[in-house]
Amino acid sequence: MFETSIVIFFPTFLECKKVLNISDFSSNNYFDTATYKSIPVIITGAGKSNAAAVSALFFSKFKPKYPILTGICGAYQNTHIKTSDVVSIDYDYFVDEANYNGLSITTIHEKGFVIAKDNRAEFNIDENYKLVSSNTVSLIPQFDSLSNLYMAKTNALVENMEGAAFGMAANKHGIKPYQIRAVSNYCGNTEKQQWDINKACAALKKAIDLFIETHK
């Protein structure tokens, strides 16, 4: 099933169903899988731990030419990125593997505990979309001060919960995957988040269809 040039990864069943309108999943080689246009779709699970475990297991066995992680993400305030914009991520940072004293963040990478080279994972880029860097977070701020610290730390414009872990697992196996996401909301203060999941998922479906068309 996985001997295809393209394999699509989604963090969650909910995102996959919303974007591709598929929900008929089964277990295959320990992975929760379905197909879209004859292309395998795999659910990594939400968060860094799930994404790292599933992607490390997958890339230890399979080496597709065009693996792509996709899903929704949040954009930082004042970045001129709009909800429903589709972005191609070049680097994804482990920004909250860190010490936080209420005023500043010091990553454990800066303290000498290396997770990945330059504390980030590297992705291939799709020139059809705005090129951005991302932060992968487990601690999701709902106030602007911490969100602003994340952004300032890496100069990332968006954040998600899986990308750096997924990318690191792929990179360790000599693979540079793609990561294309659609912006569903703004990060930080809950009153400013302006969620629009429907528009983001509609835009993402078009992006996935184009990716398939140009890479098959």
C-alpha positions in Angstrom: 0.0 0.0 0.0 2.8 2.4 0.8 5.0 1.8 -2.3 3.8 5.0 -3.9 5.7 8.2 -4.7 3.2 10.3 -2.6 2.1 9.5 1.0 -0.2 12.1 2.8 0.0 12.5 6.5 -2.7 14.2 8.6 -2.4 14.8 12.4 -6.0 13.9 13.2 -9.0 12.1 11.8 -11.1 15.3 12.2 -8.8 17.3 9.9 -8.6 14.5 7.3 -12.4 14.1 7.2 -13.0 17.8 7.0 -10.5 18.4 4.2 -10.8 15.2 2.1 -14.2 13.9 3.2 -12.8 10.5 3.9 -13.3 8.5 7.1 -13.1 4.9 6.1 -9.8 4.1 7.9 -8.3 0.7 8.7 -5.1 -0.5 10.4 -2.3 -1.4 8.1 1.3 -2.1 9.3 0.3 -0.5 12.7 -0.8 2.7 10.9 -4.3 4.1 10.7 -4.7 4.5 6.9 -7.2 5.3 4.1 -6.8 6.2 0.5 -7.5 9.4 -1.5 -7.2 9.2 -5.3 -5.4 5.9 -4.8 -2.8 7.6 -2.5 -2.2 6.4 1.0 -3.3 8.7 3.8 -1.9 8.1 7.3 -3.0 9.7 10.6 0.0 10.5 12.9 -2.0 11.5 15.9 -2.0 14.9 17.5 1.1 16.4 19.1 4.8 15.8 19.0 4.9 12.4 20.7 2.4 10.8 18.4 3.9 12.4 15.3 7.5 11.3 16.2 6.5 7.7 17.0 4.3 7.1 13.9 6.6 8.9 11.4 9.8 7.3 12.8 8.2 3.8 12.4 7.0 4.7 8.9 10.2 6.1 7.6 12.2 3.2 9.0 10.3 0.9 6.6 9.2 3.1 3.7 10.8 5.8 1.6 8.3 7.6 -0.5 9.6 10.3 -2.8 7.1 12.9 -1.9 5.8 12.5 1.7 3.7 15.4 2.8 2.4 16.4 6.2 -0.6 18.6 6.0 -3.4 20.0 8.2 -4.4 23.3 9.7 -2.2 25.8 11.7 -2.3 29.1 13.5 -0.6 32.3 12.3 1.0 34.8 14.6 -0.5 38.2 14.8 0.7 41.0 12.6 2.3 38.7 10.0 0.0 39.8 7.1 -1.1 36.1 6.8 -4.8 35.7 6.5 -7.0 32.8 7.6 -7.4 30.3 4.8 -4.0 31.2 3.4 -2.0 28.1 2.4 1.7 28.1 3.4 4.7 25.9 2.6 6.9 25.4 5.6 10.7 25.3 5.2 11.8 24.9 8.8 9.9 23.8 11.9 11.3 24.6 15.3 11.2 22.9 18.7 10.5 26.3 20.3 8.9 25.2 23.6 11.4 22.5 24.5 12.7 25.2 26.8 12.9 27.1 30.1 10.4 29.9 30.5 10.8 32.3 33.4 7.7 34.4 32.6 9.7 36.9 30.6 11.9 35.0 28.2 12.5 31.6 26.7 15.8 29.7 26.6 15.6 26.5 24.6 17.3 23.4 25.9 19.2 23.4 22.6 20.8 26.7 23.7 21.7 24.9 27.0 23.5 22.1 25.0 20.8 19.5 24.9 20.5 18.9 21.2 17.2 17.6 19.9 17.9 18.2 16.2 20.4 20.2 14.1 19.8 23.9 14.7 16.8 22.9 16.9 14.6 22.4 13.8 13.4 20.0 11.1 13.9 20.8 7.4 11.3 20.5 4.7 11.1 20.7 0.9 9.2 23.8 -0.3 6.3 24.1 -2.7 6.7 27.4 -4.6 3.0 27.6 -5.2 2.5 29.0 -1.7 3.9 31.5 0.7 7.1 30.3 2.2 7.2 30.4 6.0 9.0 28.9 9.0 6.9 27.4 11.8 7.1 26.6 15.5 5.9 23.2 16.8 4.4 23.7 20.3 3.0 21.5 23.0 2.2 24.5 25.2 -0.3 26.5 23.3 -0.5 30.1 24.5 -3.9 31.8 24.8 -2.4 35.1 25.6 -0.2 37.4 23.4 2.9 37.7 25.5 4.0 34.0 25.2 2.9 33.8 21.6 5.0 36.8 20.8 8.0 35.2 22.5 7.6 32.1 20.4 7.5 34.2 17.3 10.5 36.3 18.3 12.6 33.3 19.2 12.6 31.8 15.8 11.1 34.4 13.4 8.5 31.8 12.5 5.2 33.1 11.2 2.9 30.1 12.1 2.7 27.4 14.6 1.4 23.8 14.8 1.7 20.8 17.1 3.4 18.1 15.0 5.7 19.4 12.2 9.1 19.5 13.9 8.7 16.0 15.3 7.5 14.6 12.0 10.2 16.3 10.1 13.0 15.3 12.5 12.0 11.6 12.1 12.1 11.9 8.3 15.4 13.8 8.3 17.0 11.2 10.5 16.2 8.7 7.8 17.7 10.9 5.1 14.3 12.2 3.9 13.2 15.8 3.4 9.4 15.8 3.3 6.9 18.5 2.5 4.7 20.4 5.0 1.8 22.4 3.6 -0.8 23.8 5.9 -3.8 26.1 5.8 -4.2 28.9 8.4 -7.3 28.4 10.4 -6.8 31.0 13.1 -4.5 33.5 14.8 -2.3 32.6 17.8 -2.4 34.2 21.2 -5.3 36.0 22.8 -8.5 33.9 22.5 -10.6 37.0 21.7 -8.4 37.7 18.6 -8.1 34.2 17.1 -10.8 34.6 14.4 -11.2 30.9 13.7 -12.4 29.9 10.2 -11.8 26.1 9.9 -14.2 25.7 7.0 -12.4 28.1 4.7 -9.0 26.8 5.7 -10.0 23.2 5.0 -11.5 24.1 1.6 -8.3 25.9 0.7 -6.2 23.0 1.9 -8.1 20.5 -0.2 -7.3 22.5 -3.4 -3.7 22.6 -2.3 -3.5 18.8 -1.8 -5.2 18.2 -5.1 -2.6 20.4 -6.8 0.2 18.7 -5.0 -1.0 15.3 -6.2 -1.4 16.6 -9.8 2.1 18.0 -9.9 3.9 15.2 -8.2 2.2 12.0 -9.4 
